[in-house]
Amino acid sequence: MLALALTADLTGVTDLLPLDTPDEPYFYTFKVQCTSCREIHPNWISVNRYEQNEVSAGKGEANFVWRCKSCRRESTATIKNPPRAYRHASPPNKQNIIEFDCRGLEFTEFKSDGEWQAKGLEWPTKFSGIDLQEGEWFDYDEKAGEEVSIKDLKWDIRRV
């Protein structure tokens, strides 16, 4: 099992979460490595938790099925549960966002594509359409009367 973990400095917001619904699935984008031959796929791959792909030889389904071009081994990854919200903490701490059951492959690097959402820390303000591709996000909370931000993002893929 692997987990995508995040450490981030949240100011004025909490419960940071990818926008991930059946109508608008979040595509988790990774670099992938074969655990058999250790070859790293040169392209980014995307996986979402609503898409199911057939595993060869009738071995069931997985969210991501991949065959290594070097050793020809088939590998799979399945998202185990819905994503968990990253909660405000001071100082910031590492929290698992989502977990994957990986068979024959490992995710080595994460790229934040897609939209995220969060809530105001003190007020019930909802923020959507958050883009974390640049590694930071700034906005203004009208109800709280102050700037809110997400900074110093550090993504980590770790064993669970």
Phi, psi and omega in degrees: 000135175241151177232142170271117182248151181229141167235127182209150177267105180261129177240114177079000179227162176210179178054048177290128189209140175293143174287108191218089180236163177302326179282329179226077182290146175273132178261109177283122188249125186223162160268143185236144180234135175285130180279349179277304183255355178070012177292134176261125179297133185288339184257156172287144175241155179235142179223140174233157188279353181262344182268129178245133179240144181287133173270139183298161180062027175063032182272019177101206183229159177211159178291330180219126177237130187219140176246122180295132180287336182279306185255355177069012179283136176272136182228159182222158172219134180231131177281125188278321185216165174300157179297150177258144181288141173276119184265145177303135177213144178230113000287163180302142177231160182284127180227138177288133178265314182207152182241146181233137170266105184256132179237108177086002179214161173227144171273133186249337182208143181245141175237125183278093172258154175093178186263147177239167178221158179206170177239154175296146182287316183257333183240159183280028179294137177251133178244129179229171181069026181286125180252117183255011183298329181275356178087003176199161181209139180228145177204185179230130178267106182299318183292320180276340180071032180211161178288144175238153182203161172229118185223170174053048179289132175228115179265141181218139174250121185224160177285144180255000000 
